[in-house]
Amino acid sequence: MKNYLEMSKHERRKALEEQQKLYEQQKAAGLNLDMSRGKPDATQLNLSMDMLQQNPYDLIYTRKGTDVRNYGELAGVDEAKELFAELLGLKMENIIMGGQSSLALMYDTVIKAFVLGVYGGSKPWGQQGKVKFLCPVPGYDRHFLITQEFGIEMISIPMKKKGPDMDLVRQYVESDPLVKGIWCVPKYSNPTGITFSNDTVEAFAALKPAADDFRIFWDNAYFVHGFRDKDDQLMNIFEACEKYGSEDMVYEFMSTSKVTFSGAGVAVLAASKHNIDFLTRQMSIQTLGYDKINQLRHVKYFKNVAGLKKHMQKQANYLRPKFDVVLAGLERGLKGTGIGKWSNPNGGYFISYDGLPGTAKRCIDLCAMAGVKMTPAGATFPYGIDPEDKNIRIAPSFPSTPELYQSMNIFCICQKIAALEKLLEEKDNE
Ligand SMILES: Cc1ncc(COP(=O)(O)O)c(C=O)c1O
């Protein structure tokens, strides 16, 4: 395919006309496809249905005899804490089991820090003026919405190949006591698919924050979500922190939303013993405990970490072809045009696409008019504003394979139209 950047004005006009014709044909097909959210489809959810087939009478007592139908075991049942501790390379005492959503745990942790403060902090965040969070970009829209909700100022940090720009992170964290946190998705990051390198994890552990109440929000949502033969390796941040005595700086989160059921999994908060004790006390005012039947159901279904990983192989085998269809569609439609770059992750739920600056909104609007719903342009940046208007998050998990094929054809046409319009506009302005 000819490189659009090297075309003459005449060639671009001609190419635009061709793409517009193709677009009208696709539009006439009246599609209704959703590529906006990284959620499993029904077939993928069916992979975990056996979990619900267990005899409910086997799900009543924990190994120490607690009746999980009743109140008690505020921070979760031991066997669940043990399973997730082993998965994350931690001890059981470092784990709190939450409800079905890790995002809810993150929201809770932010609001508690804001109103009540954190372990070791002198005052709640909310009593210290305009506090700030660092936001690696592109990143997860719902993280940014939490900090936006509380009026926390968000500072974008560019994502590099091995994780966030750590020089910039260090500069902010070590000089400004109003910087209270950073959002991180350290493995198969949403949306870039990047896994933080050992150096990056070490650099996080070595931070010396100016604030006494700074926290790293380590959202390990895709920790066991590799779908290729090669699984990225993420260093255990708590082990790295041990060297620097900085364990209290980290809150780690994960859930089984993309392991079993997105609407009915179990969520985990992992932290230092100091933080766990502090948060458990706060939690004791909030609730008498989360759903322990579901915790036990998950543990009895997986049996152990090996069982959970084996289960994830089924998920991987189901998801991989969907990613392959999207990647092949991008190659087929855009290779050689010079108008876009995209990630090719080993795991996670997203492909991150960067088009020419000033084209993302237009492309997504065109997709919507042709019946393909994408994540809104800008969503991967704080305040929903991508300063370059170029990043698009592609979520291959929900549509069927034939739908993905069609969606990618339309996406590539829309990309080409948006890019050609932009290039012609620039040429006109010259
Ligand atoms: C990075 C990240 N964290 C958290 C979540 C949501 O997790 P949960 O369902 O446990 O709230 C998602 C969902 O897409 C995600 O991408």
The ligand as an SDF file (V2000), in Angstrom:
LIG
                    3D

 16 16  0  0  0  0  0  0  0  0999 V2000
   -6.8390   -2.0400   34.4110 C   0  0  0  0  0  0  0  0  0  0  0  0
   -8.1780   -2.4460   34.9090 C   0  0  0  0  0  0  0  0  0  0  0  0
   -8.4280   -2.4390   36.2260 N   0  0  0  0  0  0  0  0  0  0  0  0
   -9.6230   -2.7920   36.7160 C   0  0  0  0  0  0  0  0  0  0  0  0
  -10.6470   -3.1730   35.8830 C   0  0  0  0  0  0  0  0  0  0  0  0
  -11.9690   -3.5190   36.4600 C   0  0  0  0  0  0  0  0  0  0  0  0
  -11.7980   -4.5470   37.3530 O   0  0  0  0  0  0  0  0  0  0  0  0
  -12.9820   -5.0830   38.2630 P   0  0  0  0  0  0  0  0  0  0  0  0
  -13.9470   -5.7550   37.3830 O   0  0  0  0  0  0  0  0  0  0  0  0
  -12.2940   -5.9920   39.2060 O   0  0  0  0  0  0  0  0  0  0  0  0
  -13.5870   -3.8980   38.9590 O   0  0  0  0  0  0  0  0  0  0  0  0
  -10.4370   -3.2040   34.4960 C   0  0  0  0  0  0  0  0  0  0  0  0
  -11.5200   -3.5980   33.5920 C   0  0  0  0  0  0  0  0  0  0  0  0
  -11.4740   -3.4760   32.4090 O   0  0  0  0  0  0  0  0  0  0  0  0
   -9.1740   -2.8250   34.0010 C   0  0  0  0  0  0  0  0  0  0  0  0
   -8.9090   -2.8150   32.6900 O   0  0  0  0  0  0  0  0  0  0  0  0
  1  2  1  0
  2  3  1  0
  2 15  2  0
  3  4  2  0
  4  5  1  0
  5  6  1  0
  5 12  2  0
  6  7  1  0
  7  8  1  0
  8  9  2  0
  8 10  1  0
  8 11  1  0
 12 13  1  0
 12 15  1  0
 13 14  2  0
 15 16  1  0
M  END
$$$$
